[in-house]
């Protein structure tokens, strides 16, 4: 083997080993996307009878965790004009789907009365519910949604 080829092979081998180490160090959870649509109702859900339900635009949402399972918690976002939102979380390497679901909550910090004055002047809170984890190149994306909002006690 020519001498000039040895450093190149050594570099390729080192790069492969580095990529393997990074892949092994990645949490099986990957990046977490908490997403959904926020409606202007007392439980942020659409009307049960299928009638048109107004959305809750420009509301501030926050995922906060009681344990150190997410590197960027608390993490905030704002709902779009169509009421949709997405909060992206970066789990700690030892975090599991179960530890995130049991330790993190989704809060609507903007009072409901902002979108409808007949609703309470309080925010909402919800547990998280796991949907799925899908591979995405070298990492995974775990999707979660609100399990069901309730008015947050002041």
Contact map, one row per residue, 1 for C-alpha under 8 A:
1110110000000000000000000000000000000000000000000000000000000000000000000000000000000000000000000000000000000000000000000000000000000000000000000000000000
1111110000000000000000000000000000000000000000000000000000000000000000000000000000000000000000000000000000000000000000000000000000000000000000000000000000
1111111000000000000000000000000000000000000000000000000000000000000000000000000000000000000000000000000000000000000000000000000000000000000000000000000000
0111111100000000000000000000000000000000000000000000000000000000000000000000000000000000000000000000000000000000000000000000000000000000000000000000000000
1111111110000000000000000000000000000000000000000000000000000000000000000000000000000000000000000000000000000000000000000000000000000000000000000000000000
1111111111000000000000000000000000000000000000000000000000000000000000000000000000000000000000000000000000000000000000000000000000000000000000000000000000
0011111111100000000000000000000000000000000000000000000000000000000000000000000000000000000000000000000000000000000000000000000000000000000000000000000000
0001111111110000000000000000000000000000000000000000000000000000000000000000000000000000000000000000000000000000000000000000000000000000000000000000000000
0000111111111000000000000000000000000000000000000000000000000000000000000000000000000000000000000000000000000000000000000000000000000000000000000000000000
0000011111111100000000000000000000000000000000000000000000000000000000000000000000000000000000000000000000000000000000000000000000000000000000000000000000
0000001111111110000000000000000000000000000000000000000000000000000000000000000000000000000000000000000000000000000000000000000000000000000000000000000000
0000000111111111000000000000000000000000000000000000000000000000000000000000000000000000000000000000000000000000000000000000000000000000000000000000000000
0000000011111111100000000000000000000000000000000000000000000000000000000000000000000000000000000000000000000000000000000000000000000000000000000000000000
0000000001111111110000000000000000000000000000000000000000000000000000000000000000000000000000000000000000000000000000000000000000000000000000000000000000
0000000000111111111000000000000000000000000000000000000000000000000000000000000000000000000000000000000000000000000000000000000000000000000000000000000000
0000000000011111111100000000000000000000000000000000000000000000000000000000000000000000000000000000000000000000000000000000000000000000000000000000000000
0000000000001111111110000000000000000000000000000000000000000000000000000000000000000000000000000000000000000000000000000000000000000000000000000000000000
0000000000000111111111000000000000000000000000000000000000000000000000000000000000000000000000000000000000000000000000000000000000000000000000000000000000
0000000000000011111111100000000000000000000000000000000000000000000000000000000000000000000000000000000000000000000000000000000000000000000000000000000000
0000000000000001111111110000000000000000000000000000000000000000000000000000000000000000000000000000000000000000000000000000000000000000000000000000000000
0000000000000000111111111000000000000000000000000000000000000000000000000000000000000000000000000000000000000000000000000000000000000000000000000000000000
0000000000000000011111111100000000000000000000000000000000000000000000000000000000000000000000000000000000000000000000000000000000000000000000000000000000
0000000000000000001111111100000000000000000000000000000000000000000000000000000000000000000000000000000000000000000000000000000000000000011000000000000000
0000000000000000000111111110000000000000000000000000000000000000000000000000000000000000000000000000000000000000000000000000000000000000000000000000000000
0000000000000000000011111110000000000000000000000000000000000000000000000000000000000000000010000000000000000000000000000000000000000000000000000000000000
0000000000000000000001111111010000000000000000000000000000000000000000000000000000000000000010000000000000000000000000000000000000000000001000000000000000
0000000000000000000000011111110000000000000000000000000000000000000000000000000000000000001111110000000000000000000000000000000000000000000000000000000000
0000000000000000000000000111110000000000000000000000000000000000000000000000000000000000000000010000000000000000000000000000000000000000000100000000000000
0000000000000000000000000011111100000000000000000000000000000000000000000000000000000000001000111000000000000000000000000000000000001000000111000000000000
0000000000000000000000000111111100000000000000000000000000000000000000000000000000000000011000000000000000000000000000000000000000000000001111000000000000
0000000000000000000000000000111110000000000000000000000000000000000000000000000000000001111000000000000000000000000000000000000000000000001111000000000000
0000000000000000000000000000111111000000000000000000000000000000000000000000000000000001111000000000000000000000000000000000000000000000000011110000000000
0000000000000000000000000000001111100000000000000000000000000000000000000000000000000111100000000000000000000000000000000000000000000000000011110000000000
0000000000000000000000000000000111110000000000000000000000000000000000000000000000000111100000000000000000000000000000000000000000000000000000111100000000
0000000000000000000000000000000011111000000000000000000000000000000000000000000000011110000000000000000000000000000000000000000000000000000000111100000000
0000000000000000000000000000000001111100000000000000000000000000000000000000000000011100000000000000000000000000000000000000000000000000000000001100000000
0000000000000000000000000000000000111110000000000000001000000000000000000000001001111000000000000000000000000000000000000000000000000000000000000000000000
0000000000000000000000000000000000011111000110000000001110000000000000000000001000111000000000000000000000000000000000000000000000000000000000000000000000
0000000000000000000000000000000000001111101111000000111100000000000000000000000000100000000000000000000000000000000000000000000000000000000000000000000000
0000000000000000000000000000000000000111110110000000111100000000000000000000000000000000000000000000000000000001001100000000000000000000000000000000000000
0000000000000000000000000000000000000011111111000000100000000000000000000000000000000000000000000000000000000001000000100000000000000000000000000000000000
0000000000000000000000000000000000000001111110000000000000000000000000000000000000000000000000000000000000000001000000110000000000000000000000000000011000
0000000000000000000000000000000000000010111110000000000000000000000000000000000000000000000000000000000000000000000000000001000000000000000000000001111000
0000000000000000000000000000000000000111111111000000000100000000000000000000000000000000000000000000000000000000000000000000000000000000000000000000100000
0000000000000000000000000000000000000111111111100000000000000000000000000000000000000000000000000000000000000000000000000000000000000000000000000000100000
0000000000000000000000000000000000000010100111110101100000000000000000000000000000000000000000000000000000000000000000000000000000000000000000000000000000
0000000000000000000000000000000000000000000011111111100000000000000000000000000000000000000000000000000000000000000000000000000000000000000000000000000000
0000000000000000000000000000000000000000000001111110000000000000000000000000000000000000000000000000000000000000000000000000000000000000000000000000000000
0000000000000000000000000000000000000000000000111110000000000000000000000000000000000000000000000000000000000000000000000000000000000000000000000000000000
0000000000000000000000000000000000000000000001111111000000000000000000000000000000000000000000000000000000000000000000000000000000000000000000000000000000
0000000000000000000000000000000000000000000000111111100000000000000000000000000000000000000000000000000000000000000000000000000000000000000000000000000000
0000000000000000000000000000000000000000000001100111110000000000000000000000000000000000000000000000000000000000000000000000000000000000000000000000000000
0000000000000000000000000000000000000011100001100011111000000000000000000000000000000000000000000000000000000000000000000000000000000000000000000000000000
0000000000000000000000000000000000000011000000000001111100000000000000000000000000000000000000000000000000000000000000000000000000000000000000000000000000
0000000000000000000000000000000000001111000000000000111110000000000000000000000001100000000000000000000000000000000000000000000000000000000000000000000000
0000000000000000000000000000000000000111000100000000011111100000000000000000001011100000000000000000000000000000001000000000000000000000000000000000000000
0000000000000000000000000000000000000100000000000000001111100000000000000000011111110000000000000000000000000000001000000000000000000000000000000000000000
0000000000000000000000000000000000000000000000000000000111110000000000000000011110100000000000000000000000000000000000000000000000000000000000000000000000
0000000000000000000000000000000000000000000000000000000111111000000000000000011000000000000000000000000000011100000000000000000000000000000000000000000000
0000000000000000000000000000000000000000000000000000000001111100000000000001111000000000000000000000000000011100000000000000000000000000000000000000000000
0000000000000000000000000000000000000000000000000000000000111110000000000001111000000000000000000000000001111100000000000000000000000000000000000000000000
0000000000000000000000000000000000000000000000000000000000011111000000000111100000000010000000000000000001111000000000000000000000000000000000000000000000
0000000000000000000000000000000000000000000000000000000000001111100000001111000000000010000000000000000111100000000000000000000000000000000000000000000000
0000000000000000000000000000000000000000000000000000000000000111110000001110000000000000000000000000000111100000000000000000000000000000000000000000000000
0000000000000000000000000000000000000000000000000000000000000011111111001100000000000000000000000001001110000000000000000000000000000000000000000000000000
0000000000000000000000000000000000000000000000000000000000000001111100000000000000000000000000000000001100000000000000000000000000000000000000000000000000
0000000000000000000000000000000000000000000000000000000000000000111110000000000000000000000000000000001100000000000000000000000000000000000000000000000000
0000000000000000000000000000000000000000000000000000000000000000111111100000000000000000000100000000000000000000000000000000000000000000000000000000000000
0000000000000000000000000000000000000000000000000000000000000000101111100000000000000000001101100011001000000000000000000000000000000000000000000000000000
0000000000000000000000000000000000000000000000000000000000000000100111111000000000000000111100100001000000000000000000000000000000000000000000000000000000
0000000000000000000000000000000000000000000000000000000000000000000111111000000000000000111100000000000000000000000000000000000000000000000000000000000000
0000000000000000000000000000000000000000000000000000000000000000000001111110000000000000111000000000000000000000000000000000000000000000000000000000000000
0000000000000000000000000000000000000000000000000000000000000011100001111110000000000000100000000000000000000000000000000000000000000000000000000000000000
0000000000000000000000000000000000000000000000000000000000000111100000011111000000000000000000000000000000000000000000000000000000000000000000000000000000
0000000000000000000000000000000000000000000000000000000000000111000000011111100000000011100000000000000000000000000000000000000000000000000000000000000000
0000000000000000000000000000000000000000000000000000000000011110000000000111110000000010000000000000000000000000000000000000000000000000000000000000000000
0000000000000000000000000000000000000000000000000000000000011100000000000011111000001110000000000000000000000000000000000000000000000000000000000000000000
0000000000000000000000000000000000000000000000000000000011111000000000000001111100001000000000000000000000000000000000000000000000000000000000000000000000
0000000000000000000000000000000000001100000000000000000111111000000000000000111111111100000000000000000000000000000000000000000000000000000000000000000000
0000000000000000000000000000000000000000000000000000000011000000000000000000011111111000000000000000000000000000000000000000000000000000000000000000000000
0000000000000000000000000000000000000000000000000000000111000000000000000000001111110000000000000000000000000000000000000000000000000000000000000000000000
0000000000000000000000000000000000001000000000000000001110000000000000000000001111110000000000000000000000000000000000000000000000000000000000000000000000
0000000000000000000000000000000000001110000000000000001111000000000000000000001111111000000000000000000000000000000000000000000000000000000000000000000000
0000000000000000000000000000000000111100000000000000000010000000000000000000001111111100000000000000000000000000000000000000000000000000000000000000000000
0000000000000000000000000000000000111100000000000000000000000000000000000000111100111110000000000000000000000000000000000000000000000000000000000000000000
0000000000000000000000000000000011110000000000000000000000000000000000000000101000011111000000000000000000000000000000000000000000000000000000000000000000
0000000000000000000000000000000011100000000000000000000000000110000000000011100000001111100000000000000000000000000000000000000000000000000000000000000000
0000000000000000000000000000001111000000000000000000000000000000000000000010000000000111110000000000000000000000000000000000000000000000000000000000000000
0000000000000000000000000000001111000000000000000000000000000000000001111010000000000011111000000000000000000000000000000000000000000000000000000000000000
0000000000000000000000000000011100000000000000000000000000000000000001110000000000000001111100000000000000000000000000000000000000000000000000000000000000
0000000000000000000000000010111100000000000000000000000000000000000011110000000000000000111111100000000000000000000000000000000000000000000000000000000000
0000000000000000000000000010000000000000000000000000000000000000000111100000000000000000011111100000000000000000000000000000000000000000000000000000000000
0000000000000000000000001110000000000000000000000000000000000000000000000000000000000000001111100000000000000000000000000000000000000000000000000000000000
0000000000000000000000000010000000000000000000000000000000000000000010000000000000000000001111110000000000000000000000000000000000000000000000000000000000
0000000000000000000000000010100000000000000000000000000000000000000011000000000000000000001111111011000000000000000000000000000000000000000000000000000000
0000000000000000000000000011100000000000000000000000000000000000000000000000000000000000000001111111000000000000000000000000000000000000000000000000000000
0000000000000000000000000000100000000000000000000000000000000000000000000000000000000000000000111111100000000000000000000000000001000000000000000000000000
0000000000000000000000000000000000000000000000000000000000000000000000000000000000000000000000011111110000000000000000000000000000000000000000000000000000
0000000000000000000000000000000000000000000000000000000000000000000010000000000000000000000000111111111000000000000000000000000000000000000000000000000000
0000000000000000000000000000000000000000000000000000000000000000100011000000000000000000000000111111111100000000000000000000000000000000000000000000000000
0000000000000000000000000000000000000000000000000000000000000000000000000000000000000000000000001111111110000000000000000000001111000000000000000000000000
0000000000000000000000000000000000000000000000000000000000000000000000000000000000000000000000000111111100000000000000000000001100000000000000000000000000
0000000000000000000000000000000000000000000000000000000000000000111010000000000000000000000000000011111110000000000000000000000000000000000000000000000000
0000000000000000000000000000000000000000000000000000000000000011111000000000000000000000000000000001111111000000000000000000001100000000000000000000000000
0000000000000000000000000000000000000000000000000000000000000011100000000000000000000000000000000000101111100000000000000000111100000000000000000000000000
0000000000000000000000000000000000000000000000000000000000001111000000000000000000000000000000000000000111110000000000000000111100000000000000000100000000
0000000000000000000000000000000000000000000000000000000000001111000000000000000000000000000000000000000011111000000000000011110000000000000000000000000000
0000000000000000000000000000000000000000000000000000000000111100000000000000000000000000000000000000000001111110000000000011100000000000000000000000000000
0000000000000000000000000000000000000000000000000000000000111100000000000000000000000000000000000000000000111110000000000011000000000000000000000000000000
0000000000000000000000000000000000000000000000000000000000111000000000000000000000000000000000000000000000011111010000000110000000000000000000000000000000
0000000000000000000000000000000000000000000000000000000000000000000000000000000000000000000000000000000000011111110000011111000000000000000000000000000000
0000000000000000000000000000000000000001110000000000000000000000000000000000000000000000000000000000000000000111111110111111000000000000000000000000000000
0000000000000000000000000000000000000000000000000000000000000000000000000000000000000000000000000000000000000011111111111100000000000000000000000000000000
0000000000000000000000000000000000000000000000000000000000000000000000000000000000000000000000000000000000000111111110001000000000000000000000000000000000
0000000000000000000000000000000000000001000000000000000110000000000000000000000000000000000000000000000000000001111110000000000000000000000000000000000000
0000000000000000000000000000000000000001000000000000000000000000000000000000000000000000000000000000000000000001111111100000000000000000000000000000000000
0000000000000000000000000000000000000000000000000000000000000000000000000000000000000000000000000000000000000001111111110000000000000000000000000000000000
0000000000000000000000000000000000000000000000000000000000000000000000000000000000000000000000000000000000000000100111110000000000000000000000000000000000
0000000000000000000000000000000000000000110000000000000000000000000000000000000000000000000000000000000000000001100111111000000000000000000000000000000000
0000000000000000000000000000000000000000010000000000000000000000000000000000000000000000000000000000000000000011100011111100000000000000000000000000000000
0000000000000000000000000000000000000000000000000000000000000000000000000000000000000000000000000000000000000011110000111110000000000000000000000000000000
0000000000000000000000000000000000000000000000000000000000000000000000000000000000000000000000000000000000000111100000011111000000000000000000000000001111
0000000000000000000000000000000000000000000000000000000000000000000000000000000000000000000000000000000000111111000000001111100000000000000000000000001100
0000000000000000000000000000000000000000001000000000000000000000000000000000000000000000000000000000000000111011000000000111110000000000000000000000111100
0000000000000000000000000000000000000000000000000000000000000000000000000000000000000000000000000000000011110000000000000011111000000000000000000000111100
0000000000000000000000000000000000000000000000000000000000000000000000000000000000000000000000000000000011100000000000000001111100000000000000000111110000
0000000000000000000000000000000000000000000000000000000000000000000000000000000000000000000000000000110111000000000000000000111110000000000000000111100000
0000000000000000000000000000000000000000000000000000000000000000000000000000000000000000000000000000110111000000000000000000011111000000000000011110000000
0000000000000000000000000000000000000000000000000000000000000000000000000000000000000000000000000000100000000000000000000000001111100000000000011110000000
0000000000000000000000000000000000000000000000000000000000000000000000000000000000000000000000001000100000000000000000000000000111110000000001111000000000
0000000000000000000000000000000000000000000000000000000000000000000000000000000000000000000000000000000000000000000000000000000011111000000001111000000000
0000000000000000000000000000000000000000000000000000000000000000000000000000000000000000000000000000000000000000000000000000000001111100000001110000000000
0000000000000000000000000000100000000000000000000000000000000000000000000000000000000000000000000000000000000000000000000000000000111110000111100000000000
0000000000000000000000000000000000000000000000000000000000000000000000000000000000000000000000000000000000000000000000000000000000011111000111000000000000
0000000000000000000000000000000000000000000000000000000000000000000000000000000000000000000000000000000000000000000000000000000000001111111110000000000000
0000000000000000000000000000000000000000000000000000000000000000000000000000000000000000000000000000000000000000000000000000000000000111111110000000000000
0000000000000000000000000000000000000000000000000000000000000000000000000000000000000000000000000000000000000000000000000000000000000011111100000000000000
0000000000000000000000100000000000000000000000000000000000000000000000000000000000000000000000000000000000000000000000000000000000000011111100000000000000
0000000000000000000000100100011000000000000000000000000000000000000000000000000000000000000000000000000000000000000000000000000000000011111110000000000000
0000000000000000000000000001111000000000000000000000000000000000000000000000000000000000000000000000000000000000000000000000000000001111111111000000000000
0000000000000000000000000000111110000000000000000000000000000000000000000000000000000000000000000000000000000000000000000000000000001111001111100000000000
0000000000000000000000000000111110000000000000000000000000000000000000000000000000000000000000000000000000000000000000000000000001111100000111110000000000
0000000000000000000000000000000111100000000000000000000000000000000000000000000000000000000000000000000000000000000000000000000001111000000011111000000000
0000000000000000000000000000000111100000000000000000000000000000000000000000000000000000000000000000000000000000000000000000000111110000000001111100000000
0000000000000000000000000000000001110000000000000000000000000000000000000000000000000000000000000000000000000000000000000000000111100000000000111110000000
0000000000000000000000000000000001110000000000000000000000000000000000000000000000000000000000000000000001000000000000000000011110000000000000011111100000
0000000000000000000000000000000000000000000000000000000000000000000000000000000000000000000000000000000000000000000000000000011110000000000000001111100000
0000000000000000000000000000000000000000001000000000000000000000000000000000000000000000000000000000000000000000000000000000011000000000000000000111110000
0000000000000000000000000000000000000000001110000000000000000000000000000000000000000000000000000000000000000000000000000001111000000000000000000111111000
0000000000000000000000000000000000000000011000000000000000000000000000000000000000000000000000000000000000000000000000000001110000000000000000000001111100
0000000000000000000000000000000000000000011000000000000000000000000000000000000000000000000000000000000000000000000000000111100000000000000000000000111110
0000000000000000000000000000000000000000000000000000000000000000000000000000000000000000000000000000000000000000000000000111100000000000000000000000011111
0000000000000000000000000000000000000000000000000000000000000000000000000000000000000000000000000000000000000000000000000100000000000000000000000000001111
0000000000000000000000000000000000000000000000000000000000000000000000000000000000000000000000000000000000000000000000000100000000000000000000000000000111
